[in-house]
Amino acid sequence: MNKLNSDLTVSLEFLDEVQHKISVTFNNPAFLIQALLHGTFFSGNKIKLNTFKQKNCLENDNYEKLEYLGDSVLGLIISEYTYHNEEIEDYAKTEGKKIEGALTDVKQVLVPNESLVPLARKINLGKYILQDGLVNVEDVYANVIEAIIGAIFLDQGYPRAKGFVNTFFDIRGALGKVDSSNPKRKLQERCDKKHSYLEYNLINEEGPDHKKQFTYLLSINGEEVSYGYGLKKKDAQKDAAEKYLQSLDEPDVSS
């Protein structure tokens, strides 16, 4: 399959295949072409690039502006999801974070390149990126996916962009991955299964106000099991939970 026709327009066959892969049919295919355009296309030949842009009605030399837009749209979609979902509030409370911080954690799990590699491979995204052939496509997967989100938003609005994200991104799973890295939540779940009661008690704080060291004692069913230390209270609690989890011989907390 040829990506380009002899006059440097993008072939309809190529466009049809990409749209089928991402399950979106564009009203204005120029947005999709722009989202796939890497800065190395035509190997720096400005004359060819300008002709290509003119023939395909493109505004920019690459996908970067669409990537920036798509990043913002994705953030809004995640924010809307969490507005209707209590799990993120529970996570924020457990972590002692504001909602904004919890949203950032979810997005950092969802967006990084390594989390997009399976999706990008599944739709064979590297085949469709317009680049000079020397680019390691896996390094730009996240950028292109975000650019595609931006392109869908411009072409069909927020609802369709959200539909794409909900189809190809596991937001709930991302929240689960964030939770799974939280030793306090892990320990709480273990205790809940055994109907055990855990408690974190602040037993010491020392040092100047700008650099205090906190010490917490973790007790389970009234039994002292570990100490945790940190420059923040939540970090000291997490340290205590993590130390206790590491000390367990059995997979569950005993009653």
Secondary structure, 3 states (H helix, E strand, C coil): CCCECCCCCECHHHHHHHHHHHCCCCCCHHHHHHHHECCCHHHHCHHHHHHHHHHCCCCCCCCHHHHHHHHHHHHHHHHHHHHCCHHHHHHHHHHCCCHHHHHHHHHHHHCCHHHHHHHHHHCCHHHCCECCCCCCHHHCHHHHHHHHHHHHHHHHCHHHHHHHHHHHCCHHHHHHHHHHCCHHHHHHHHHHHCCCCEEEEEEEEECCHHHCEEEEEEEECCEEEEEEEECCHHHHHHHHHHHHHHHCCCCCCCC
